[in-house]
């Protein structure tokens, strides 16, 4: 029987991106293939912070929350959910039968795995990971990923005090190359002490944010600069 590493399943309000404010059921998968400085879900990275669950167990919990909370969508998030793409391929048709939309949150690197489930996802929230945050470049992987379902995808670019204008420019160029009308969310990082290296993660200063905005105004078809809202709201 196929099982996945599930960190938690809960209902809350989406605090980022294009569907900000939408009530969703979050299925958080454990494990990730990256280690971003600004990661805000390090508990999903821990080796013991999950339970092995079958698609039937997960859909049962989704249906219970759907009946109780009346959400609009299911967010498959992490960690990195596409590490468990075989499980997701089994789960997605079950979610479709509930009438809920499927919102996939991903670091947009595992394009081969994404191809298997792209048709069933309704919305893809795809991060473009800047080299300053992860220590290496993933431009080619991001490009292959974004080309698969561009009209269902919006991009998030998380910026911190160490983000470089030239890499942000490269992210803008990538979006325009793949599909110019793809919405882009430039997200100043939520400040924290990073558990990946125990260093402080700081947001960019106002001058840098203004420079990024000027670039975006000239080059992007559709964008917003928007920080995470759920820490402000005080919700999960």
JOJO-V731420 format. One record per pair of residues at least 24 apart in sequence whose ideal C-beta (glycine too) atoms are under 8 Angstrom apart, sorted by the first residue. I is the first residue (numbers start at 0). J is the second residue. D is the distance in Angstrom with one decimal. If there is no record, write none. Layout:
I|J|D / I|J|D
//
This chain:
0|53|5.7 / 1|53|6.8 / 1|54|6.9 / 1|85|6.5 / 1|86|5.6 / 1|89|6.0 / 2|51|4.3 / 2|52|6.0 / 2|53|5.4 / 2|86|7.2 / 3|28|6.3 / 3|51|7.2 / 3|52|6.1 / 3|54|7.9 / 3|57|7.4 / 3|83|4.5 / 3|86|3.9 / 3|87|7.8 / 3|90|8.0 / 4|28|6.4 / 4|29|4.0 / 4|30|5.7 / 4|49|4.1 / 4|50|7.8 / 4|51|6.4 / 4|83|6.8 / 5|29|6.7 / 5|49|5.8 / 5|50|5.8 / 5|51|7.6 / 5|52|4.7 / 5|57|6.6 / 6|40|8.0 / 6|42|6.8 / 6|43|4.4 / 6|48|5.6 / 6|49|5.1 / 6|77|7.7 / 6|78|6.5 / 8|57|6.8 / 8|60|4.9 / 8|61|7.2 / 8|64|7.3 / 9|64|7.6 / 9|235|6.3 / 10|64|4.8 / 10|67|7.6 / 10|68|4.3 / 10|70|5.7 / 11|229|7.2 / 11|234|5.4 / 11|235|4.8 / 12|229|6.9 / 12|232|7.1 / 12|234|5.8 / 13|74|6.8 / 13|102|7.6 / 14|227|5.5 / 14|228|4.4 / 14|229|2.8 / 14|230|7.5 / 14|232|6.8 / 14|234|7.1 / 15|124|7.4 / 15|155|6.8 / 15|184|7.2 / 15|186|6.8 / 15|225|7.5 / 15|227|5.6 / 15|228|7.1 / 15|229|7.6 / 16|124|5.2 / 16|153|6.1 / 16|155|5.9 / 16|184|5.2 / 16|225|7.8 / 17|122|7.2 / 17|124|7.4 / 17|153|4.6 / 17|182|5.6 / 17|184|7.1 / 18|72|7.2 / 18|102|6.6 / 18|122|6.7 / 19|225|7.3 / 19|228|6.2 / 20|228|8.0 / 21|71|5.3 / 21|72|6.2 / 22|68|6.7 / 22|69|7.3 / 22|70|4.4 / 22|71|5.7 / 23|70|5.4 / 23|71|6.7 / 23|72|4.8 / 23|73|6.6 / 23|74|4.6 / 23|102|6.3 / 24|61|5.6 / 24|64|5.0 / 24|65|6.8 / 24|68|7.3 / 24|70|5.1 / 24|72|7.5 / 24|73|4.8 / 24|74|7.0 / 24|99|7.3 / 25|73|7.9 / 25|74|4.8 / 25|76|5.7 / 26|57|6.3 / 26|61|7.2 / 26|73|6.3 / 26|74|7.0 / 26|75|5.4 / 26|76|7.0 / 26|80|7.8 / 27|76|5.3 / 27|77|6.1 / 27|78|6.5 / 28|75|7.0 / 28|76|7.1 / 28|77|4.5 / 28|78|4.7 / 28|79|7.1 / 28|80|4.4 / 28|82|7.1 / 28|83|5.5 / 29|77|7.3 / 29|78|5.2 / 30|77|7.2 / 30|78|5.1 / 30|79|6.8 / 30|82|5.3 / 30|83|7.6 / 31|77|6.0 / 31|78|4.8 / 31|79|4.4 / 31|82|7.2 / 31|106|7.4 / 32|79|5.5 / 32|82|6.2 / 32|106|7.4 / 32|108|6.6 / 32|109|7.0 / 33|79|7.1 / 33|106|5.6 / 33|108|7.1 / 33|128|6.6 / 33|133|5.5 / 34|133|7.1 / 34|195|4.9 / 35|128|6.6 / 35|132|5.0 / 35|133|5.5 / 35|157|7.7 / 35|195|7.1 / 36|132|5.2 / 36|133|7.6 / 36|159|6.9 / 36|161|8.0 / 36|193|5.2 / 36|195|6.0 / 36|196|6.9 / 36|198|7.3 / 36|200|5.6 / 37|132|6.2 / 37|157|6.0 / 37|159|5.8 / 37|188|4.6 / 37|189|7.6 / 37|191|7.3 / 37|193|6.7 / 37|200|4.7 / 38|193|7.3 / 38|194|7.2 / 38|195|6.1 / 39|189|6.3 / 39|191|6.8 / 39|227|7.6 / 40|76|8.0 / 40|77|7.0 / 40|78|6.7 / 41|194|4.3 / 41|195|7.1 / 43|77|5.7 / 43|78|4.1 / 44|78|6.7 / 54|86|6.6 / 54|89|4.6 / 54|90|4.6 / 54|93|6.1 / 57|90|6.0 / 58|90|6.7 / 58|93|4.3 / 58|94|6.9 / 58|97|7.7 / 61|94|6.6 / 61|97|6.6 / 61|99|7.5 / 62|97|6.3 / 65|97|5.9 / 65|99|6.5 / 70|99|6.7 / 71|99|7.1 / 71|100|6.4 / 72|99|5.6 / 72|100|4.0 / 72|101|6.9 / 72|102|4.8 / 72|121|7.4 / 72|122|7.4 / 73|97|7.9 / 73|99|5.0 / 73|100|7.3 / 73|101|5.8 / 73|102|6.7 / 74|102|4.4 / 74|103|7.8 / 74|104|5.9 / 75|101|6.8 / 75|102|7.1 / 75|103|5.1 / 75|104|6.8 / 76|104|4.1 / 77|104|7.2 / 77|105|7.9 / 79|105|6.5 / 79|106|5.5 / 79|108|7.8 / 79|109|7.1 / 80|104|7.2 / 80|105|6.4 / 81|105|5.6 / 81|109|4.2 / 81|112|4.4 / 81|113|5.9 / 82|109|7.1 / 82|112|7.7 / 84|109|7.2 / 84|112|3.7 / 84|113|7.4 / 84|115|5.6 / 84|116|6.1 / 85|115|8.0 / 87|116|5.5 / 88|115|5.6 / 88|116|5.3 / 88|119|8.0 / 91|116|6.0 / 91|119|4.2 / 91|120|7.4 / 92|119|7.0 / 95|119|6.8 / 105|144|8.0 / 107|140|7.6 / 107|141|5.4 / 107|144|4.4 / 107|145|6.7 / 107|154|7.9 / 108|137|5.6 / 108|140|4.7 / 108|141|7.0 / 108|144|6.7 / 109|140|8.0 / 109|144|7.5 / 110|140|6.3 / 110|143|4.2 / 110|144|4.1 / 110|147|6.4 / 113|144|5.9 / 113|147|5.8 / 113|148|7.9 / 114|147|5.9 / 117|147|5.1 / 117|148|4.6 / 117|151|7.9 / 118|148|7.9 / 120|148|7.1 / 120|151|6.6 / 121|151|6.8 / 122|151|6.1 / 122|152|8.0 / 122|153|7.5 / 123|148|6.0 / 123|151|5.5 / 123|152|4.3 / 123|153|7.4 / 124|152|7.9 / 124|153|6.1 / 124|155|6.2 / 125|152|5.2 / 125|153|7.2 / 125|154|5.5 / 125|155|7.2 / 126|154|7.5 / 126|155|5.0 / 126|156|7.5 / 126|157|6.9 / 127|154|5.6 / 127|155|7.3 / 127|156|5.1 / 127|170|4.6 / 127|173|6.7 / 127|174|7.8 / 129|156|7.0 / 129|157|7.5 / 129|158|7.4 / 129|162|5.7 / 129|163|7.5 / 129|166|4.8 / 129|167|7.0 / 129|170|6.8 / 130|166|5.7 / 131|159|7.4 / 131|161|5.0 / 131|162|5.4 / 131|163|5.8 / 131|166|6.3 / 132|157|6.8 / 132|159|6.6 / 132|161|7.9 / 132|162|7.5 / 138|169|6.7 / 138|173|6.5 / 141|173|6.2 / 142|173|5.9 / 142|176|7.2 / 142|177|6.5 / 145|173|7.2 / 145|174|7.5 / 145|177|4.4 / 145|178|7.2 / 145|181|7.3 / 146|177|5.6 / 149|177|5.6 / 149|178|3.6 / 149|181|5.8 / 150|178|7.0 / 152|178|7.8 / 152|181|6.0 / 153|181|6.5 / 153|182|4.1 / 153|183|7.2 / 153|184|6.6 / 154|181|5.9 / 154|182|7.1 / 154|183|4.8 / 154|184|6.9 / 155|183|7.9 / 155|184|4.8 / 155|186|5.5 / 156|183|6.6 / 156|184|7.2 / 156|185|5.3 / 156|186|6.7 / 157|186|4.8 / 157|187|7.9 / 157|188|5.6 / 158|185|6.2 / 158|186|6.9 / 158|187|5.7 / 158|188|6.6 / 158|202|7.7 / 158|203|5.4 / 158|207|7.8 / 158|208|7.7 / 158|211|6.7 / 159|187|7.8 / 159|188|4.4 / 159|200|5.7 / 159|201|6.4 / 159|202|6.5 / 159|203|6.6 / 160|200|7.9 / 160|201|4.1 / 160|202|6.5 / 160|203|5.4 / 160|204|7.2 / 160|207|7.8 / 162|203|6.3 / 162|207|7.6 / 164|207|7.7 / 164|210|6.4 / 164|211|7.2 / 164|214|7.3 / 167|211|5.8 / 167|214|6.9 / 168|214|6.4 / 171|214|6.6 / 171|215|6.9 / 171|218|5.0 / 171|219|6.0 / 172|218|8.0 / 174|219|6.9 / 175|218|6.7 / 175|219|7.5 / 175|220|7.9 / 179|220|5.0 / 180|220|5.1 / 180|221|6.6 / 181|220|7.7 / 181|221|7.6 / 182|221|4.8 / 182|222|7.1 / 182|223|7.8 / 183|215|7.3 / 183|219|5.4 / 183|221|6.8 / 183|222|4.3 / 183|223|7.8 / 184|222|7.2 / 184|223|5.6 / 184|224|7.9 / 184|225|5.6 / 185|211|6.1 / 185|212|7.9 / 185|215|6.5 / 185|222|6.3 / 185|223|7.2 / 185|224|4.7 / 185|225|7.5 / 186|224|7.8 / 186|225|6.2 / 186|226|6.2 / 186|227|6.8 / 187|224|7.1 / 187|226|5.0 / 189|226|6.6 / 189|227|4.9 / 189|230|5.6 / 202|226|7.7
//
